[in-house]
């Protein structure tokens, strides 16, 4: 399973919601890294949904504060991983298909 993250902190999520995705990717193998230009091209081509849509869908699935968002490439498919902290301080990790916004998986701790 090839998994390449594009990570956003809570502050970056707010900035990304208001502007383009301009956050640097974390260290990864150069060939596996999802680069800013690739993210922009995927968004412009309609292959992935805008961050605003993903945040809206994540909040609808799990109310709370979004604290981290990652865009991963898993087995040739793009997946957003969204971490949300609810009012009881439980952390929820949601995986949404980046192209359709479908909730694929939910984990809580």
GIGI-V723132 format. One record per residue. N is the residue number from 1. RES is the residue in one letter. PSI is psi in degrees with one decimal (* if undefined). OMEGA is omega in degrees with one decimal (NA if undefined). Layout:
n | res | psi | omega
N | RES | PSI | OMEGA
N | RES | PSI | OMEGA
This chain:
n | res | psi | omega
1 | X | 110.4 | 176.8
2 | X | 127.0 | -175.8
3 | X | 115.0 | -178.1
4 | X | 114.4 | -175.5
5 | X | 149.9 | 168.2
6 | X | 105.3 | -168.5
7 | X | 140.4 | 175.3
8 | X | 131.0 | 172.7
9 | X | 173.6 | 179.9
10 | X | -42.0 | 179.4
11 | X | -39.8 | 179.7
12 | X | -35.6 | 178.1
13 | X | -43.6 | 178.9
14 | X | -43.2 | 179.7
15 | X | -40.7 | -179.7
16 | X | -35.7 | 179.2
17 | X | -30.6 | -177.5
18 | X | -17.6 | -175.4
19 | X | -164.8 | 178.4
20 | X | 163.8 | 179.8
21 | X | 103.6 | -174.9
22 | X | 26.0 | -178.7
23 | X | 137.6 | 178.7
24 | X | 143.3 | 176.9
25 | X | 151.3 | 177.6
26 | X | 166.5 | 178.9
27 | X | 134.4 | 177.5
28 | X | 168.6 | 176.6
29 | X | 135.2 | -175.1
30 | X | -35.7 | -178.4
31 | X | -19.7 | -177.3
32 | X | -12.7 | -174.3
33 | X | 135.4 | 172.2
34 | X | 112.1 | -175.5
35 | X | 158.5 | 179.3
36 | X | -46.1 | -178.3
37 | X | -39.9 | 178.4
38 | X | -43.1 | 178.6
39 | X | -45.4 | 179.4
40 | X | -43.3 | 179.4
41 | X | -40.8 | 177.9
42 | X | -42.4 | 179.9
43 | X | -47.1 | -178.0
44 | X | -31.2 | 179.6
45 | X | -7.8 | -179.7
46 | X | 9.8 | 180.0
47 | X | -24.9 | 173.0
48 | X | 151.8 | -179.8
49 | X | 156.4 | 175.4
50 | X | 152.7 | -179.7
51 | X | -37.9 | -179.6
52 | X | -40.9 | 178.6
53 | X | -43.2 | -179.2
54 | X | -43.9 | 179.3
55 | X | -41.0 | 179.0
56 | X | -44.4 | -179.8
57 | X | -38.5 | 178.5
58 | X | -44.0 | -179.8
59 | X | -32.0 | 176.7
60 | X | -37.6 | 179.9
61 | X | -32.6 | -178.0
62 | X | 100.2 | 177.4
63 | X | 144.6 | 178.7
64 | X | -166.6 | -178.2
65 | X | 123.8 | 176.0
66 | X | 125.8 | -178.2
67 | X | -15.0 | 179.3
68 | X | 142.7 | 175.3
69 | X | 133.6 | 175.9
70 | X | 142.2 | 170.1
71 | X | 115.9 | -178.5
72 | X | 154.1 | 171.0
73 | X | 113.1 | -177.7
74 | X | 115.3 | 178.4
75 | X | 44.1 | 177.4
76 | X | 5.4 | -177.9
77 | X | 142.6 | 178.5
78 | X | 132.9 | -177.3
79 | X | 131.7 | 171.4
80 | X | 130.4 | 172.1
81 | X | 122.5 | -175.8
82 | X | 124.9 | 175.9
83 | X | 129.9 | -178.2
84 | X | 135.8 | 173.5
85 | X | 125.5 | -178.4
86 | X | -178.9 | -177.1
87 | X | -19.8 | 178.2
88 | X | 11.5 | -179.8
89 | X | 19.8 | 173.3
90 | X | 142.0 | 179.1
91 | X | 129.6 | 179.3
92 | X | 129.6 | 176.5
93 | X | 117.7 | -179.7
94 | X | 137.5 | 173.9
95 | X | 122.2 | -179.0
96 | X | 137.8 | 174.5
97 | X | 125.3 | -175.1
98 | X | -24.7 | -178.8
99 | X | -37.5 | -175.5
100 | X | -21.2 | -175.9
101 | X | 2.4 | -179.5
102 | X | 134.6 | 175.7
103 | X | 117.1 | -176.8
104 | X | -35.1 | -174.9
105 | X | 150.3 | 178.2
106 | X | 132.7 | 174.6
107 | X | 144.3 | 179.0
108 | X | 150.0 | 174.9
109 | X | * | NA
